[in-house]
């Protein structure tokens, strides 16, 4: 039983006329009769009794009529919903993003997306960058925003921009007189960073190891916002991605470029291959790329 047969059956059942039903469905009477016969053959019995002047539903036809109406309504509802989804008139997407990006840069892209597609719901999961990758890989979210992973395997990465790490210092710290701060000078003071495992800490440790600089950590925390607060309270100094700069300034810290070595890492969108994305997620990917281009 297919939807065309259901439509044909209901048209005849409601008009009790093959001629009227054929006109309604834009079919010839022979084509309509063939559709009804195919349905009857498929189900195993007659749905109508026919004479030259009269048509009536059989008891089985009477039983099928309300079922057919429900099936047709559900089909039409499903058809409408899918058309709206493909036209970006309804739907929902979830983005996993690093907390620092979610709090500082992501709202601009969300605003741009909402202005173009106001009926698509957008949810944000702000999680550590390492978790972003796993959420995308496990199909918990369609899009993730993080530093470029070292091993993408089956995922795609669309770069948005390159982030250069910066030093954050307490107010009145001796190093704020310099526009650029070297790691050697910075590590003369108590250093605050993220706990392991953390991609930010891994990047810092890797860069310093290549430069033969020893890293001694005085305090570590789970979130970059906590690191920034500890610095602003005068507990030490830290190095964080530049996307944390606005938050650090709002917390009362001072930001400076950090050199020897510089640490730079691309930030971008991580997702399954584009062909696997929903229409709504693919549109969001384009908005993210265009927003930060």
PyMOL commands that set and color helices and strands:
alter all, ss='L'
color gray80, all
select helices_A, chain A and resi 3-15+18-25+29-43+59-86+99-104+106-116+129-137+174-177+183-186+199-210+224-232+242-250+274-276+279-291
alter helices_A, ss='H'
color red, helices_A
select strands_A, chain A and resi 48-50+55-57+91-97+120-126+143-147+156-164+166-169+180-182+191-194+219-221+237-240+254-259+264-271
alter strands_A, ss='S'
color yellow, strands_A
deselect
rebuild
show_as cartoon
